[in-house]
């Protein structure tokens, strides 16, 4: 859902990776627990405000795709329940879930995340593997989009599109990346069993405190509104 | 210094976990709003089992399924703890049973059995964890609905596994996949 540019000088980009990931995870869990569309709207508003303050420029295509998906989910739920509030609840919940983690992924360079995880003394192989999943998720998603676009340009049939047209080329792409990446790591003398040192370790700053405080306040307001009811 | 898995194996497992995440991110949001028990698992199973079988055909060692699914589960932990819990439970059960029966994933039969066990276990595990952690949102289907969902998951998983084995052989013939171990 999220692809486009996020400036490296933005507020969100400079935050501590674990603070960002922690807030996104908390918001995702909260979105699944809250039931009032206004509380869910507040969580969504928080992420949209982050976009604005980070000077994020979404691609028109991603925006359109996301809006279409949310509209489809909303319509599907409306026809299933005949209740506008229920339909809004599911669409807003899905929007928060789809935005939370990708916002953090787009705003966290993999090196920063690895440095932050290094503080937990996890095995280096696990840190690098997690980093690859995190980093290559948007890359593989983009590859799928390009494969499907190429198929459309060739005018291939819909029925065969998923297997011959998408899955098989994606398997080739995954193996190709795996080959190139492992070669690059081996050339840099990476050993999964060897201990690793880090030159720069991220530290918490006042901006992290401000961000975590604002997120906690929004979460509290959404929770109170959901539990006690919103005024009016 | 040499660990149990090599750098190449860790990288392949990580990228396959990324591929699982990509396919799940396309399929699952489309099926979840319908709230039909097992639909998300049955719809996602052919794609997930396709990639898992290719990974197991290459890695073959005991612990390979747990490595791929462990990385996938850890990434899903950022999305929701319930997702992490049921993926890891399914992976642990499938890996344990596969180790007891086949001592790894050296044969296509072991590879298919491992993936099938994971898909079949993760659905009831997901229901149990949802019931425990999110009782208000959990689905409580009748036993025959549950059995029908499990049957659908088995059928779609087998289809994905067969396609995965076929493509793994094709990739090996093309020189892209080493099926003889590292």
Interface residues (C-beta under 8 A of the other chain):
Chain A: X21 X24 X25 X28 X29 X32 X33 X69 X73 X76 X77 X80 X90 X94 X97 X98 X101 X104 X125 X128 X129 X130 X132 X133 X134 X136 X137 X139 X140 X141 X144 X163 X167 X168 X170 X171 X172 X174 X175 X176 X177 X178 X179 X181 X182 X185 X186 X190 X191 X192 X193 X194
Chain B: X1 X2 X3 X5 X6 X7 X8 X10 X11 X12 X13 X14 X15 X16 X17 X18 X19 X21 X22 X25 X26 X29 X30 X32 X33 X34 X35 X47 X50 X51 X54 X71 X72 X74 X75 X77 X78 X79 X80 X81 X134 X137 X163 X167 X170 X171 X176 X177
